[in-house]
């Protein structure tokens, strides 16, 4: 169990989202949780006590005035059998912010302090219930945008990454053990470490780290999504296509050219992949300062997008502006959408330069939308070599940085080992340092400032 100053008091917070709902929960954790609950809770029926792991019905009162604040259910979880491994009391009342705040005020007045963001989960980590990677999974679980992202978070919460890190450290320990044995007790005539054997052992760990980094490159798609920009000239039907893909009227559509002047973003999940769709101004010759700014933003957005839906008006012949834009799209991950297919077509797919997949659609009639969605998924899967989430080990951006640093340090050790007679005491020291680096993933050796940054991203009450 870890211990940091300031973590021996009792904390409390509203654990449900801000707003109005059927239920709201106040969570209390710490050595005085039960004492505080007894002061403010009056059971409807005897016994008057709060037995562990039993839900009791009654009222929260203000003990200073006797005023009834709310009708509630109360659950007491005795340490260590709770989320934080401390005494925890959860009070379920009605879901209005005024009533929940009144309950919290009474709890704070009777001896608790208001919890900081993520402090409940931080206590679960400090008290050894979960490691740091699992604590981060709680946040990923809450913020998951798709079922696949949810499954990845669940696997991390179950310890999938922690187990792989443990195996990496065991691999390095098996390399380190004979080196340290030879250094510590030379009088026992233990043979010196074999350089080739050490190189093979380190190489195997590097390969495992590279595998985890490849998992990250795939998972970032499921976690963060694919930024997808709808690019094209004015009035080719980008906003209509944007609305049709979403299945609702999100962008304003009119026959007037230049209706869209700013970026409009919405997330569309297809086959578990979140696509952040961005509708934007048509690229062309702006008529005023507003359209000029819209075109500037559209071009900048298109440059940073991971996937482009290049929309063309199929009822009009290709012109020089279309061809110039298509030239700019070359080499990018793109799908050419020939829109307005409900009108007599003046463009055939064969006329389109080879810049990507080509799909015919009618945003007005809904034709070709299903095929376009399938193409979007197919392009992303092929480009990133996406595997199923069930096959991936969860790795986030923080873990990636730690793994890359550990990999770089191991490659340096390998390089030094090939230069001349090894200085085995320095090799052992370097391997130990890499093991400590890997411990940052699970929180064994993570600096306090990193912990503070991680838990500050949580909501209050979690």
Long-range contacts (C-beta under 8 A, 24 or more apart in sequence): 1-126, 1-127, 1-128, 2-125, 2-126, 2-127, 2-128, 3-126, 4-126, 4-448, 7-123, 7-126, 9-112, 9-113, 10-36, 10-111, 10-112, 10-113, 11-112, 11-113, 11-114, 11-115, 11-116, 11-119, 11-120, 11-123, 12-36, 12-104, 12-107, 12-108, 12-112, 12-113, 12-114, 12-115, 13-104, 13-114, 13-115, 13-119, 13-120, 13-460, 13-461, 14-100, 14-101, 14-104, 14-460, 14-461, 15-90, 15-120, 15-461, 15-462, 16-95, 16-100, 16-461, 17-459, 18-97, 19-95, 19-97, 20-95, 20-96, 20-97, 21-95, 22-94, 22-95, 23-92, 23-93, 23-94, 23-95, 24-92, 24-93, 24-94, 24-95, 24-96, 24-97, 24-99, 24-100, 25-90, 25-91, 25-92, 25-93, 25-461, 26-90, 26-91, 26-93, 26-100, 26-103, 26-104, 26-107, 27-88, 27-89, 27-90, 27-115, 27-120, 27-461, 28-88, 28-89, 28-90, 28-91, 28-107, 28-112, 29-82, 29-83, 29-84, 29-86, 29-87, 29-88, 29-115, 29-120, 29-123, 30-86, 30-87, 30-112, 31-86, 31-87, 32-111, 32-112, 33-76, 33-86, 33-87, 33-88, 33-89, 33-112, 34-76, 34-78, 34-87, 34-89, 35-111, 36-89, 36-107, 36-110, 36-111, 36-112, 37-74, 37-76, 37-89, 37-91, 39-63, 39-110, 40-103, 40-106, 40-107, 40-110, 41-72, 41-74, 41-91, 50-74, 50-76, 50-89, 51-76, 52-76, 52-77, 52-78, 52-81, 53-77, 53-78, 53-81, 60-91, 60-93, 60-103, 60-106, 62-106, 63-106, 63-110, 64-109, 69-99, 69-102, 69-103, 69-106, 70-94, 70-99, 70-102, 70-103, 72-103, 80-127, 80-129, 83-120, 83-121, 83-124, 83-129, 84-120, 84-123, 84-124, 84-127, 84-129, 85-123, 85-124, 85-127, 85-128, 85-129, 86-123, 86-127, 114-460, 115-460, 115-461, 116-455, 116-456, 116-460, 117-455, 117-456, 117-457, 117-458, 117-459, 117-460, 118-454, 118-455, 118-456, 118-457, 118-458, 118-459, 118-462, 119-455, 120-461, 120-462, 121-455, 121-458, 121-462, 122-451, 122-455, 125-443, 125-451, 130-157, 131-159, 131-162, 131-442, 131-443, 131-444, 132-440, 132-441, 132-442, 132-443, 132-446, 132-451, 132-454, 133-159, 133-161, 133-162, 133-165, 133-394, 133-399, 133-441, 133-442, 133-443, 134-159, 134-162, 135-443, 135-454, 135-455, 136-396, 136-398, 136-454, 137-394, 138-458, 138-462, 139-457, 139-458, 139-462, 140-223, 140-394, 140-396, 142-459, 142-462, 144-223, 145-223, 145-225, 145-267, 145-269, 145-274, 146-222, 146-269, 146-272, 146-273, 146-274, 147-272, 148-222, 148-272, 148-273, 148-389, 149-222, 149-223, 149-272, 149-274, 149-389, 151-389, 151-390, 152-219, 152-222, 152-223, 152-389, 152-392, 152-394, 153-394, 155-389, 155-392, 155-393, 155-394, 156-394, 160-393, 160-394, 161-212, 161-393, 161-394, 161-395, 161-399, 161-441, 162-441, 162-442, 164-208, 164-212, 164-393, 165-438, 165-439, 165-441, 165-442, 166-442, 167-208, 168-205, 168-208, 168-209, 168-406, 168-438, 169-435, 169-438, 169-439, 171-201, 171-204, 171-205, 171-208, 172-201, 172-202, 172-205, 172-431, 172-434, 172-435, 172-438, 173-435, 174-201, 175-201, 175-202, 175-205, 175-431, 176-428, 176-431, 176-432, 176-435, 179-424, 179-427, 179-428, 179-431, 180-428, 182-424, 183-424, 183-425, 183-428, 192-424, 193-422, 193-424, 195-417, 195-422, 198-417, 198-422, 198-427, 199-414, 199-417, 199-418, 202-410, 202-413, 202-414, 202-431, 203-414, 205-410, 206-407, 206-410, 206-411, 206-414, 209-403, 209-406, 209-407, 209-410, 210-407, 212-393, 212-395, 212-399, 212-403, 213-395, 213-400, 213-403, 213-404, 213-407, 215-392, 215-393, 215-394, 215-395, 216-395, 216-396, 216-397, 216-399, 216-400, 216-403, 217-384, 218-384, 218-385, 218-386, 218-387, 218-392, 219-389, 219-392, 219-394, 219-395, 219-396, 220-397, 221-273, 221-380, 221-384, 221-386, 222-272, 222-273, 222-274, 222-389, 223-396, 224-274, 225-267, 225-273, 225-274, 225-275, 225-276, 226-273, 226-274, 226-275, 226-276, 226-306, 226-307, 226-380, 227-276, 227-278, 227-304, 227-305, 227-306, 227-307, 228-275, 228-276, 228-277, 228-278, 228-305, 228-306, 228-307, 228-308, 228-309, 228-376, 229-278, 229-280, 229-298, 229-301, 229-302, 229-305, 229-307, 229-308, 229-309, 230-277, 230-278, 230-279, 230-280, 230-309, 230-311, 231-280, 231-283, 231-298, 231-302, 231-305, 231-308, 231-309, 231-310, 231-311, 231-325, 231-329, 232-282, 232-283, 232-310, 232-311, 232-312, 232-325, 233-282, 233-283, 233-284, 233-312, 233-313, 233-321, 233-322, 233-325, 234-258, 234-281, 234-282, 234-283, 234-284, 235-282, 235-313, 236-282, 236-311, 236-312, 236-313, 236-339, 236-340, 237-311, 237-313, 237-339, 237-340, 237-363, 237-364, 238-279, 238-280, 238-282, 238-311, 239-264, 239-279, 240-339, 240-363, 240-364, 241-309, 241-311, 241-337, 241-339, 241-361, 241-363, 242-266, 242-277, 242-279, 243-363, 244-361, 244-363, 244-366, 244-369, 245-277, 245-369, 245-372, 245-373, 246-277, 250-279, 251-279, 257-282, 258-282, 258-286, 258-287, 258-291, 258-294, 260-294, 261-290, 261-291, 261-293, 261-294, 262-294, 262-297, 263-297, 263-298, 263-301, 270-373, 270-376, 270-377, 271-377, 272-389, 273-377, 273-380, 273-381, 273-386, 275-307, 275-376, 278-305, 283-325, 284-321, 306-333, 307-333, 307-334, 307-335, 307-376, 307-379, 307-380, 308-332, 308-333, 308-334, 308-335, 308-356, 309-334, 309-335, 309-337, 309-372, 309-376, 310-334, 310-335, 310-336, 310-337, 310-355, 310-356, 311-337, 311-339, 312-336, 312-337, 312-338, 312-339, 312-347, 312-352, 313-339, 313-340, 314-338, 314-339, 314-340, 314-341, 314-343, 314-345, 314-346, 314-347, 314-360, 315-340, 315-343, 315-344, 315-345, 315-346, 316-346, 316-347, 317-346, 317-347, 318-347, 318-351, 323-353, 326-352, 326-353, 326-355, 327-353, 329-355, 329-356, 330-355, 332-356, 333-379, 333-380, 333-383, 335-359, 335-372, 335-375, 335-376, 335-379, 337-361, 337-372, 339-363, 340-364, 341-367, 341-368, 342-367, 398-450, 398-454, 399-441, 402-437, 402-438, 402-440, 402-441, 403-438, 403-441, 405-437, 406-434, 406-437, 406-438, 409-433, 409-434, 409-437, 410-434
